[in-house]
Amino acid sequence: MAKRRRTYHREMLSSFTEPGSLGVVVNVTYRQCYWPALDEPVALFAEGSSGIQVQGPPTPRNVIFPEDTVFLPLLSSDGRELEFLTRSDCFYKRTKEVQEVIEDVLVEREIEVEDGIIHKVEYVKPVVLNKEVEVTRELSVKAAKKHAASRKRGRR
C-alpha cells in the first residue's frame, strides 16, 4: 500500500537553513511555502528523501531538491495553468568582496579672479574607492549541487 501524501500549504520553512535540516521527507507536496533566504545552495532535505512536489509561488532559491522532485505548474484561482513556472534551477551565491568602485564626490573650491574677488565653485569629481560590495553570481545546477555537497562535508 502506497504511503499517503502530506501537503504543506503556505508553511514557514525559513528556519531550515542547514544541510539536511528538513530531515528525510517522503511523499510531501509543498504549495506556496515560504522557503528560507539562503545565500548559497543548500541541500535542506536529508539523503533518502523522495516523492517531493513543489508548487509556487514563490520559487525556492538555493534549495537543492532530490533528483525525483516534481515542480508543479502554477494554477489560477479558477484552476487554469498559468504560464509562470516554479523554477527548479534558481541557484546563486552571494558573497561580499572588496572591489574598486567609482563614486562621484562633490568638491568645493575657492577661486580668486583677477580683481581679488573670490568665488566659491562646486563640481563633481569621479574618485576610485575600494569598497566592500555584495556580489551575486548565478550558478548552474551542476555547480550548485557541487557546492552544496562540499558544504555537507564541512568544506567551503
Wavefront OBJ file of the C-alpha trace (Angstrom):
o trace
v 0.000 0.000 0.000
v 1.391 3.408 -1.002
v 2.177 5.909 1.686
v -0.305 8.754 1.978
v 0.870 12.114 0.587
v 1.097 15.030 3.019
v 0.591 18.593 1.806
v 2.007 21.740 3.376
v 0.333 24.972 2.279
v 1.990 28.347 2.960
v 4.252 26.862 5.629
v 7.087 28.956 7.023
v 10.237 26.963 6.231
v 12.609 29.867 6.830
v 14.184 28.359 9.962
v 15.543 25.393 7.977
v 18.899 26.647 6.721
v 21.425 23.877 7.426
v 22.140 20.842 5.220
v 19.651 18.058 5.968
v 17.690 20.228 8.423
v 14.310 19.189 6.943
v 15.212 15.551 7.633
v 14.142 12.643 5.442
v 10.998 13.744 3.599
v 8.869 11.246 1.655
v 5.679 11.887 -0.370
v 5.172 15.548 0.520
v 3.740 18.416 -1.533
v 4.790 21.988 -0.726
v 2.305 24.583 -2.034
v 3.197 28.281 -1.854
v 5.551 27.740 1.069
v 7.944 30.363 2.366
v 11.423 28.989 1.732
v 14.483 30.270 3.611
v 16.522 33.153 2.182
v 19.762 31.283 1.529
v 22.966 32.997 0.419
v 24.272 29.827 -1.212
v 22.930 26.442 -2.399
v 21.966 24.076 0.446
v 20.556 20.518 0.387
v 17.863 21.011 3.053
v 16.476 17.502 2.572
v 18.388 14.594 4.129
v 19.614 11.725 1.992
v 16.792 9.266 1.329
v 14.152 11.952 0.698
v 11.888 11.284 -2.294
v 8.446 11.892 -3.771
v 8.553 15.654 -3.206
v 6.315 18.006 -5.204
v 6.718 21.803 -5.187
v 4.241 24.407 -6.383
v 4.977 28.114 -6.069
v 4.927 30.992 -5.927
v 7.454 31.732 -4.608
v 10.210 29.840 -6.399
v 12.583 28.263 -3.862
v 16.020 29.830 -4.268
v 19.213 27.964 -3.440
v 17.353 24.857 -2.273
v 18.830 21.628 -3.640
v 15.971 19.154 -4.093
v 16.206 15.368 -4.505
v 16.514 14.198 -8.134
v 12.918 12.931 -8.387
v 11.304 16.195 -7.201
v 8.401 17.335 -9.407
v 7.763 21.067 -9.881
v 4.037 21.532 -10.449
v 2.557 24.226 -12.695
v 1.042 27.287 -11.071
v -2.727 27.473 -11.077
v -5.047 30.479 -11.161
v -7.939 30.747 -8.697
v -10.242 29.142 -11.296
v -7.859 26.187 -11.793
v -6.222 27.213 -15.091
v -2.498 26.618 -15.533
v -0.514 29.852 -15.603
v 2.478 30.469 -17.862
v 4.747 31.198 -14.890
v 6.702 28.176 -13.765
v 8.099 27.374 -10.361
v 11.766 27.093 -11.268
v 13.826 24.155 -10.137
v 17.112 25.755 -11.140
v 17.247 29.038 -9.242
v 20.736 28.992 -7.726
v 23.125 31.793 -6.886
v 25.871 32.536 -4.426
v 26.018 35.825 -2.561
v 29.364 36.971 -1.227
v 30.980 40.189 -0.100
v 34.106 41.311 -1.914
v 36.305 44.374 -1.932
v 36.161 45.977 -5.361
v 37.212 49.219 -6.948
v 34.138 51.424 -7.231
v 33.901 54.780 -8.951
v 31.887 57.302 -6.960
v 31.182 60.947 -7.613
v 32.481 63.249 -4.884
v 31.345 66.847 -4.523
v 34.347 69.176 -4.430
v 34.114 72.762 -3.160
v 36.856 75.268 -4.036
v 37.506 78.936 -3.742
v 38.910 80.568 -6.847
v 40.373 84.070 -6.891
v 39.722 86.009 -10.079
v 41.878 88.915 -11.314
v 40.242 91.711 -9.282
v 40.804 89.858 -5.989
v 37.243 88.621 -5.945
v 36.866 85.117 -4.561
v 34.232 82.788 -5.989
v 33.091 79.514 -4.443
v 32.932 76.756 -7.049
v 31.377 73.314 -6.671
v 31.901 70.438 -9.072
v 31.632 66.663 -9.110
v 34.818 64.644 -9.444
v 34.871 60.863 -10.019
v 37.027 59.069 -7.419
v 38.091 55.412 -7.340
v 37.466 53.818 -3.919
v 37.979 50.307 -2.555
v 34.636 49.279 -1.071
v 33.095 46.087 0.222
v 30.182 45.252 -2.054
v 27.694 42.383 -2.189
v 28.213 40.243 -5.288
v 25.596 37.800 -6.565
v 26.631 35.122 -9.043
v 24.152 32.787 -10.707
v 25.196 29.136 -10.572
v 24.389 26.255 -12.889
v 22.555 23.279 -11.401
v 25.783 21.242 -11.553
v 27.820 23.946 -9.776
v 25.095 24.411 -7.129
v 24.983 20.673 -6.344
v 28.781 20.517 -6.171
v 28.836 23.497 -3.790
v 26.098 22.011 -1.586
v 27.912 18.648 -1.464
v 31.159 20.314 -0.359
v 29.264 22.230 2.342
v 27.693 18.983 3.596
v 31.187 17.534 4.075
v 32.243 20.632 6.026
v 34.319 22.318 3.313
v 33.538 25.769 1.908
l 1 2 3 4 5 6 7 8 9 10 11 12 13 14 15 16 17 18 19 20 21 22 23 24 25 26 27 28 29 30 31 32 33 34 35 36 37 38 39 40 41 42 43 44 45 46 47 48 49 50 51 52 53 54 55 56 57 58 59 60 61 62 63 64 65 66 67 68 69 70 71 72 73 74 75 76 77 78 79 80 81 82 83 84 85 86 87 88 89 90 91 92 93 94 95 96 97 98 99 100 101 102 103 104 105 106 107 108 109 110 111 112 113 114 115 116 117 118 119 120 121 122 123 124 125 126 127 128 129 130 131 132 133 134 135 136 137 138 139 140 141 142 143 144 145 146 147 148 149 150 151 152 153 154 155 156
